[in-house]
């Protein structure tokens, strides 16, 4: 079985693994680990497809050889490969596909980064006109009838409370919400969501990326809830704060709000927490996530390493997949 076929097969299997991962109990018990697994899963699919395309374009990719004779031999074999009609078509198709996929991913990522930065800049400009900074907590306070709290990632890393939120929350609840927003900022959760949005923009017709975006949006909130509750004697303080903010309006697109996603589920989770995952299971899952990313690279590199060790190039190449 050729390297491109192995990589495409791996990508398909990873795509099928998405629905199996969604809604698993252990993911909610360890949301930070769930974020890592979802990121590894989606990235491995894209990496596998790009490397499969590269393998078609360059059937032999010597990475360690330094001998002039070895490089000359490889060049002669590659020239012979590309001179045949079938080999030239397959190689050209692989090169074009690798370039298009890589360029599309980078373009969509750049669009998401610039869009988030633009929205954040515009919102900060608006806040500068209507907000005041609280000298005690250093948060921005906005006069508004809807109880809302959210953070704005970026250089300033501002946290915003409306006057209604300050009115409906007691001191402990305010501190819990503040820790929740700080957890978003310290965890760089906006980057997690920017990456997920970029995958969806790049591959809108592939369901797993949309599924990953929804799950990651939910998991970053669970992770922030856990961080906020860690400083409390009871998780019920965080849960009660979420209930008080349940009627909040939508936060800006570039912001992360305390009550933004699945509030009822989060309240139930905080009120009846599950036992944390065993360390051995956490370690095993992290190894699996690392393997998902490493396997496509290993499958691609193995033929090249074998070729370099032999100090010779193979005389035949696959003409098609």
C-alpha angles and dihedrals in degrees: 000000000000125000095251091053091050092050095047090048090052091050091051092049090049089051090053090049092064098079089045091055095047114096096007111154096227090059092061091044090057108023094171089057090046090054090053093049094048091049092049092047096052094041092050091055093054094041091050094052093046093048090047088056091048090050090055092050095045111027089180119040110178108197104170107030116114103169116110093219091052093050091046091052091050091048091053092050093047090049090053090049094052093045092065115085096233095043093048093050094048093045093048092048090051093049093049093046093049091049094046094047094046093046092047093051092049092045094050091046090051091048092052093047093049093044093051091046092049094048091047093049092050092048093048088051090054092046091053088065100047108024136080128202118242107228093210103049099018091228124136114249121206125189105240137140094224117080105237137153126182143148131236112214120212137074096327096039093202125186117209129205125180118223088245090057092051089050098051096041124074121219096271092047091049090053090049092052090046091053089048092055092044088053089057091051097044092045092050088228091164088066090053090054094043089056092048091049090050092055090050092048092048096046107023095161096055108089098206093068092053088046091051091050092055093045094047091050089054096043096052088057092050090048091051090048090054092049091049093048093049090074094050132081087228135026086218090081091062091044093051091049090053090051091051090052095042092105092055120132123237116294120226116286092250094049135084113223127204093229098034106115136035095335095177093052091048093050091051091048092051093046094049107028121192124227113273119255118270113259092239091056091048091051092047092050092050090051090051091050091050090048091053089060097038098047098070090048091048093049090051096044099044097077091046093050091048090051092050092049090052090047089221138091123238115254097220133050131193110264095201143002 
